[in-house]
């Protein structure tokens, strides 16, 4: 969810409800914009919708949707995005290309964009409009989401707070050291989270609130903003069987396993087809030892920057695995529906993620 000021700005910038109403009415639908709080219960994780609309066809068929507003939608995000509303979801975004729209349809998510592309399906109703081009953006349009808590550096702070909620009350200086950012960034993130209701004061300590919603937002923003910035290299290895027996080597490199390889250590049903390593610098010796070749794109070994420090030493059995919020986000960011299914299963079984969802 957005803060009230951010949400109002987003609605104005994207032309809601006027622009979406116009697009839906062009399709022959009668549109009623309802009160989001009064019209439907919150989702199972306490997530409130951006809006609620009731659509009626000329034949009298009716459906009420929970509307989720996203500034942009990539193919990876179409797989990663979570819609926890108790109502059927209707995505509203600026423009959807065909590959992105196809992923949304495969997940059963209805949508409409500002160009008039739309997919709505219920009972005997099917509205399917494709191929309309992206409308030109007016000059000077402001960004709809600030760089603070959900900018690159802010996402690093959020990762630490989600992974180790006990550090929420730490000093700004300690939080900056753990997340690898400046003191000013930490202050901005704490202020924004507090104003948005994600942090509250309990006595002399800060505590997280609405953790499930925050994890959803962090995972989506990670896919777009942070994950691409962490890339150190893509490699292809003919054999990946060695990594499970490399704890000692990883420990000496201060390397940790993430992505679906890390997930396979949490979920024995998963057989990983790739390895994601988080390191402080490119492990040249490891790359040579296992004959990894540089891949132009999408190799089966992803090497990324390990930007965080852990607040306390971890047991040997856990120190080589990244915290599960990052494993979860990595799998969503992959854009692979198979990994998405495993990510959902891990979210419902992993103790750390369950604790976040209960916050």
N, C-alpha and C positions, 0 to 999 in steps of 0.2 A: 504494500500500500504506500501511497505517497502522503506526505504531510498535506494539510489542507491548502496551504499556499501553493505548493508544488503541483498538487492535483488540479487546482483551479487554473493555474498557468498551462498545464498540459491540456486540459479540456479546451481552453481558448485557442491554443496553438494548433490543435488538430481539428478544430471546428466541430467538436461535439457539443450539443447533439445535432446542430443544424446540418452539418455536412453528411453525417451518417444517416440521419433521418431522410435527407434528400436522396441518398443512394438507395436506401431500403424502399422508399416510396416509389422510386423509379421502377422497382421490381414488382410493383403492384401490391405492396404490403401496407397495412395500416399500422402505424408505430405509436406506441404509448411508452413514454419514459417514466418509470416508476421510482419511488423512493427506495434506495438500495437497502437501507436498514429495516424499513417496515415491510418490504415486499417478500423477503426471503431470509431464511436463517443463514448464519455464517457457515462456512465450510467446516470440515472436521478438524481443521487446525486453527480455527479462529480467524480465518482470512475473510475479510470483507471485500465484496466486489466493487469495481469502480462505478458500475451503474447496473440497473435492471431495466430490460425492455420487454414489453409484450407485443408480439407480432401477430397480426391477423391477416389471413389471405382472403381473396375475394370469395372463396367458397366457404369461408367461416372457420377454417382450421386455425388453431391458436397455439402459440408456444411462448413461454416466458424464458428468457435467457439471462444469465449472469454475464455481464460484459467485463472483459479484461482489456485494458488499453496498454499497448506496447508501442514504444516509439519506433522500433525497427524489429525486423524478424529475419534472421538468417536461417539457412537450412539446419545448422547445428542447434540453434536456439529453438527451432520448431520441434526438434526432438527433446530438448532439455526443458522447455517451459512447462510449468506445473499450473494446473487450474483446479484449486481445491474447493471451488464453490459447490454448494449443494444443488445448484441449478445447472442445466446444460450450459456449457461455455460458448460464448460468442466473442471471438477475437476481433478487435478493431486496431488497425495499424495503418501506416502511411501507404505502403505498397507491398504487394506480395508477388514475387516472381513465380513462375510455374513450378520449379523444383521445391520451393518452400511450401507453396500451396498444396502440392501433392503429399508432402509429409504430414501436413495438418489434416488433410482428408483421411489419410491412412490411420491417424489417431482418433478419428471421429470428432474433430474439433471444427465447428462451423466458424466462418469468418466473413468479414467485409472490409474492403480497404477504400481509401479515398479516391482511387481511380474507378471504382465500381465493380472490381472483381469481387465475387461473392460465392459462398457455398453454404446453403442452409438445407438441411434434410431432417424431416421428422414425419412419421406416419406415411401418408401418401404424397407429402410435399417434397419436391426436389427443385431447388433453384441453384443453378451452376453457371456462373459467368467467369470466363477466363480470357487471358490475353490482352487485357486493357493496359495501356502503358502508364508508367509512373508520371504523375502530374508534376509540372515544374514547381519548385518551391519558391515562395515569394522572397524577394531580396531582403536580407536583414533578419530573417526569422531566427529567433534565439533558440539555443539548445534547450531541450525540455528537461534535461536532467543535469544537475550541477556536477562538478568534478569532485565534490567533497567525499562523503562516506562511500559513494559508489563509483568514484574515480579509481584509477589504478592503485595509488598509494593507500587510499582509504580502504580498498578491498583487502589489502594486506593486513591492516589493523583488524578488520572484521573477521578475517580468517583466524587470527589469534584469539579473539573473543569467543568465537564459536567453538574452537577446538579445545580451549581451556577456560571455561566460564569463570573459574576461580580467580583468574587474573583481572577480571573486570574492575575490581577495586584497586588495582595497583596504581602507582604513580604514573603520570604521563611519561616520565623519563624511562621507567622500566618497560612500559608498553611500547615506546618508540624503539627501544633496544630489541625487544622480542620480535617486532614486526618489520624492522629494517626501514623505518620512515623517520621523518622529522618530528620534533615536539609539536610544531604547529599543526601538522597533519593529525596527530593524535587528538589534540584539543578540538579541531574542527569535527572529527568523527564523533567524539564523545558528545559534543554539543548537539550535532545533528540527530544522533540516535536518541538522545534524551528528549529533544523537542518533538521527535516523531513517535515517542512512546515505546521505543525499543530498549531503553535503559531507564531505571528508576532508582531512587535513593531509598535504601533500607537501613535506617540508623546512620552509621558513618560509612556504609559501603554502597557501591553501585552494583546493581544486579541486572541481568538480561531479562527482557520480557518479550513475548510473542516470538520466541526463538524459531518456531517452524516457519513462520512467514519470513523472518529475516534470512533463514537458510535458503528458502526459495529465491528470494531477491538476490542474495549473494551468489548463488549458483548461476542464475541467469546473467548477472553482470560479469561474473568470472569468465563465462563463455565468450562474451563480446570483448571485454576490456583487458583482463589480467592474463588469461591463458596465452594469448598470442604474444604478449610481451615477455613471457618467461622462456621462450624457445632458445636453446643453445645449439641445437642441431637435430636433424632427422637422419636416422641411419637404418640400414637394412642388414639383418643378420640371418644367415642360412639356418642357424640352429639357436634356439632360445632356451634349450633345456638346462643350461648352466646356471641360470640366475638363481634358482631355488637353493643352490648349494654355495652361494656367494656371500653369505652374511658377513663373514669376516672381512672379505674384500670391501664390501659396501661400508662396513664400520670404519675401516681405515681411511676411506675416501670421504667419510661423513655424507654418504649417499643414502637416500631412502627411496623405497619403491612405492609408486602410486599407480593410478590408472587401473586397467583391468587386471594387471599382474598383482597389484596390491589388493584388489577386490577378491582375487582368487584365494588369498590368505584369510579372508573373512568369510568367504562363501565357497565351500569345497565343490559345489556344483558347477562353478565357472571354470572353463578351460581357456586361459588367456591366449590370444593370438598376437599380443604385443606386450612390450615392456616399457614402462615410463619410469625414468630415473630423475630424481631431484638431487642436484649436486651444487656445490659452491663454485666449481670451475669444471671445464670440459675434461673428463677422465681419459686422457689420451692413451695411457697404458692399457686400460680396460678395453678401449675401442680396438686397439691393435691386437690384444691377446685373443679377442673373440672375433676377429676378422670382420668387423662391421664396416660396411661401405656407405659412403655418403649417399643419401637419397634426396632427390630434388624436392620431393613432396611425399608426405604420408608413408614414411618407412615404418618398420615394425618395432623400432626402438626410438623412443622419444626422450630426448635429454633436455631437462629444464632447470632453471635457476631455483635453488633452494634459498628463499629469501628470509626465512624465519629462524628464530632460535626457540628451543623448548624451554619452558620455565623451570623444569626440574629433570634430572636424569631419568631415562626410561629403562625398564627391564630389557635385557638383551633380546628377548623374544619379540619385543615391540619396537625397539629403537630403529629397526631397518624399514619400518612401514610408516608412510605419512599418515597424519590424522585422518580419520574417516570422512570428515566434511570435504576434504580435498579429493579423496578417492571418489566420493559421490559426485562432486562437481566435474571431475575429469571424465567420468563415464557419461555424464549428460553432454559434456562439451564434445565428445567424440562424434555425435550425430548418428550413432549406430543404434537402431531400435533394440537390438539384442542386448547391448550394454545398458540401455535405458531400463529394460526389464530387470536386469540384475541389480541396477542401482536402486530401483524401487524396493526390491527384496531386502537389500542390505539396509536401507533406511528403516525398514520395519523390524530388523533383527539386531542391528548393531547397538550396543549399550550407549555409546556416545551420541549417536544420532537420535535414538529414542529419548534420551534425556533432553536434547535440544527441542524435540517436538513436544515435550511435556512442559517446556518453559512457558 
